[in-house]
Amino acid sequence: MRFIDYQTIKEITKQLTIAAIYDLDDAVVQKLEEARKNEQEGISKIVISEILENADIARSKRIPICQDTGIVVVFLEIGNHVHFDFLIDDALNEGVKEAYEEELFRMSVVGHPLNRKNTFTNTPCIIHTKNVSGDQVKITVCPKGAGSENLSQLKMMIPSDGEQGIVNFILAAVKNAGGKVCPPMIVGIGIGGNFELSSALAKEALIRPLNDESPDPIAARLEKSLLEEINKLNIGPMGIGGKTTCLAVKVNVYPCHIASLPVAINFQCHASRHKEVII
Amino acid sequence: MMRIQLPICVEDKQKLRSFDYIYLTGKLYTMRDAAHKRLLQMKKDGLPLPIDLNDACIYYTGPTPEKNGHAGSIGPTTAYRMDAFMGELPMINCTIGKGPRAPFVRDMAKKGVLYLDAIGGIGAKLSLQVRSIRLIAFEDLGPEAIYELQVEDFPVIVAYDVIGNTIFQGE
């Protein structure tokens, strides 16, 4: 049995949150640099240049990449030999709160969806926990903005809709999202599970390494073909046309009921912020 | 580099075209969902307003807090969420936000209420163009309060111009 203390979890959560908000992932920067080379001269190319310059300024001057410092989503993988003598959600929330208070990030969480009163702590965060074997804990922290989140969709399809039905649904959702989700976007797709799991799969797809490919051959094929189709839509950087609409498509799958085909699409803007650590 | 003074004068409005990348200098008011809702309720109730809406330049943003006297990250928020309030605001000068909007907002641009697109997700860079930031009203709304900004060479793309053009694909 391995014991991990409250302070360790809280402090790591705090540092991951801070790093995510100032420091854009190198893989995203690289993709954007490729995209800039690929775009024709004009406003679309300028937009990508500005995004890249912004990432430099954010990192060097420690100014948040985007003012929407998001609601924080945490993915946890807890080994079966790990023991906590506290509620891990408390440590995660406290780490997030300290990060937002001390670094003056934007408090973007309201305590009730209808009375809309700001909690001024940026908590609670949204926590997804998985039990795994071993004596380690993996924490992934993702501050997620609302601009891309708001255009995300879920559809309870039926088996006869098949792959073509899924493609049609995804392309329609991307067209509907257009410039509103701050493209160049990353698209996370969850197929299978049930109503709530398909959404979680789509969200989890977004934290996969940007350059990986699904180990599932059908999902991998969909990732490739959807990326090509989406980039033909000419939505372009910030929706003003161009070759670069989407940097990556990630498809996560899960078994489902014989009568079901749940499909969820979760959008991620170009400020794809997530940091992870294994303790 | 095309520099434009705020509020945008009639001559400039006539000459600006969609896709122009322009640099704004002057005064902006920040307002987003909650501030619009509250301000327009005050207007309806006949209460005195904290800002003069006539010829006001409205920037849809909720910045991160000031740090060491400098404005925090201050990029645009998605503009279509404010479409529902635009009918009450024919007297303003222009709006700045990001992304496509309802067709009637394009019609308003033809009547002079231009819509300018700031690039989403570059709040760190844009903060360097803010010379001062001052809280005006609704402090309890936190990032959704109304702030007065003095900006210098603040870059935006003309999105909807006076002759009905748009920069957004599929419109």
Interface residues (C-beta under 8 A of the other chain):
Chain A: I43 I46 V47 E50 I51 E53 N54 I57 A58 K61 I63 P64 I65 C66 Q67 D68 T69 L104 F105 R106 M107 S108 R116 N118 F120 A146 G147 N150 K175 G178 G179 K180 C182 L233 N234 I235 G236 M238 G239 I240 G241 C269 H270 A271
Chain B: F19 Y21 A34 T61 G62 P63 T64 P65 E66 K67 G72 S73 I74 G75 T77 T78 Y80 K98 G99 P100 D117 I119 G120 G121 I122 G123 A124 K125 S127 L128 L141 G142 P143 E144 P155 I157 I167 F168 Q169 G170
